[in-house]
Amino acid sequence: MAKSVKFSDCLLEFNSIMADVEARRFSPIYLLAGDEGYFIDALADKLSTTILNEAERSFNQITVYGLDSNVGNVVNLCRQMPMMGAYEVIIVREAQQLAKIENLVHYTSSPQATTILVICYKNKEQGRGIDKRTAFYKSCVKNGRVFESVRPRDYEVDTWLTGYISNSGFKINAKALAMLKEHVGMDVARMAREIDKLAVSMAEDDRLITDAHIEQYIGISKEFNTFELNDAVLKQDVARAMRIADHFAHNPKNYPITLTITVLFGLFQQLFLLNYLIWDCRRRGVALPSDMELLPKIRANNGYAVRELKANVGRWNNRRVFGILGLLREYDAKSKGVDSGGLDGGELLKELLLKIFTLQ
C-alpha cells in the first residue's frame, strides 16, 4: 500500500516546484494530482506564465480539457516541435475527465526534451485518486515531477496560511487569523482570495492584519459572529452571548441556527477532550502536551483557540459539558422542527444559551 502524503510534505514539494520553476529548472512532465485543487491550479498557473514569454505562448502553448479531448490528441500535441522557441507547452486541465488517461504512458515513458506536459488531475471530480500502480503513473515519477495535493486538516492550515500572508508582505494577529478561518472554513482557495483582497485594500504602511481589518475588508462583524459567540459562552459572559444571539435572531439568513449549534458543539467537544487530557496527565503524573501538540488532540483550529480553551476550561467540568452536549443534540433536532413548540431559530438559540449557562 502506498504511503499517504502528509500536508507538510505537500507544502514542501509545492514550494520546491515553485522555486525550481522560478529558477527555470523545468521537467518534461508535471503530474499535478490530488484532492486540494488550489495547489494544483497555483502550480499550473505558475508554469503557464513562466515557461514561455507572452509572444511565445501564442505559438507554443496549448491548453486542452479532459472532457473535450482524448489521449491520442494529447500525444500528438506533445510530439510537435516548438515554433521559434525552446519549448512546446501542453496543459491538460481537468485531466480526471480524460478517458483512458493511463494510455498516456505511450508518451510519458519517452517524453520529448522540447515539450513540457502539465497534467492537472483533481481527485474530487470523480471521488478517487489516480492509480499509482499504473505504468503511466510510474513513468511520470521516473521522467518528470509528480505532485500530490493534500487538503489540510483544521490544525494544519495555519502553517500554510501564515506563510501565504508572510509572502504577501503582511503579518496577522491571532484573533484575526481565527476569525478568518471561522468565516471561510477550510476552503484554501477562498482563503487565498481573501488575503489577496486584504493586500490590495490595506494602507501601504499598514502591514499587520487585525480583527478590525477583517471586519472592514472581508465583511465579518468583529462583534457579531459565531467566533465571538463561542468566546462569550466559553468565558460565561451571559450578557454578551445574549446580545449576539439577539443579533443572530434578527439576521437568520446570515446566521442559521443549525450552523450556530454545530459551532457550539465543536466548542464543547474540545472542552470535553481537554478536560480528559488534563485528568489523564495528572493521573499519570506527566505534563500536559504543548499547545501545538494539543491542536490535533482536541481538534482545535489554531494556537489562539488552544490558549483560550486552557484559560477557561476550569469553568466547565466534564459532568456539565456532557450535559451540554446532550442539550445541543436536543436543540439541533428542535431547529429541524422536532418538538420545537413553534419557536423560531432565534428564540430556540436564546433558550438554548440560557440552559447552557444555568446547567450545573
Summary of the structure (lengths in Angstrom):
residues: 360
radius of gyration: 25.3
end to end distance: 49.7
largest distance: 78.1
contacts: 1106
relative contact order: 0.09
helix: 61%
strand: 9%
